[in-house]
Amino acid sequence: MRKTVLASALLASFVAAPAVSFAEDAAPAAPAFTSNVTLASEYIYRGIGQTNRKPAIQGGFDYAHSSGLYVGTWASN
């Protein structure tokens, strides 16, 4: 039984292994500006409810430059 589990785990690791990617494979450029929005049933920070058991809307904006500069902001009601 133990050998069967070990063999199937080893086989699964080979099957699930990702394909190797090389630097010459140019990936499409990521967009410079991204945003996100979330609707949550309640905003809890460090175990304390911040919205008095009411829904919370949250969102953020991010900017990534090709030089590596990254700036982002996030807010919640």
N, C-alpha and C positions, 0 to 999 in steps of 0.2 A: 504494500500500500504506500509506504513512504517513498519508494523508488518511483512509483507511478506519479505521485504528486510532484516530486522533484523534476521528473522528465517533462511533465506537462507545463510546469512553470518555466522551465528552460526553453521549451518549444514556443510558448506564448511570448517570451521576451524576444525571440528572433522574428516572430511573425509581426509583432507590434513595433519593431524598431523602425524609427523614421528613416527616410531616404537621406543619403548624404548630399549636402548642397555645397557647391563651390562658389568662390567669389566671382567667377566670371559670369555666373547666372545672375544677371541684373534683375533685381526685384523692382517692382513698380514703386515709385516714390510715394511715401506716405503724405497725406494732405497736411499742410502747414497748420491749419486751424481745425480743431475738433471740439465737440461739445457733447454733453450728456445731461439727461434729465431723469429724475427718479420720483415716483410717487410712492410714499411709504405709509403704512398704517399708523406709525408713531415714530418720532425721532428720539432714540435713546442714546445718551452719551455717558459712558462710564457707569452704566447701570441705572441712570436716573432719566426718567422721561422728560423731554424738553418741550413737548407740544401738548401737555396736559391731556393725553389719550386722544388726541385729534390727529387727522392726517397731516403729513408733512410733504412738501414739495421741495426737491433739492435739485441743484444743477451746477454745472461747471463748464468752464472754457479752458482750453489748452492751446498753446502755440509751440511748435517745434521747428527750429531752424536747422538747415543742413549743416551748420557748423557745430551742432551739438547743444546749442542753447535751448533750454526748455523752460517755459513759464506757464503756470496754471493757477486757476482760482476755483474755489468751490464755495457754495453757500446753501443754507437751509433756512426755512422759516422758523 
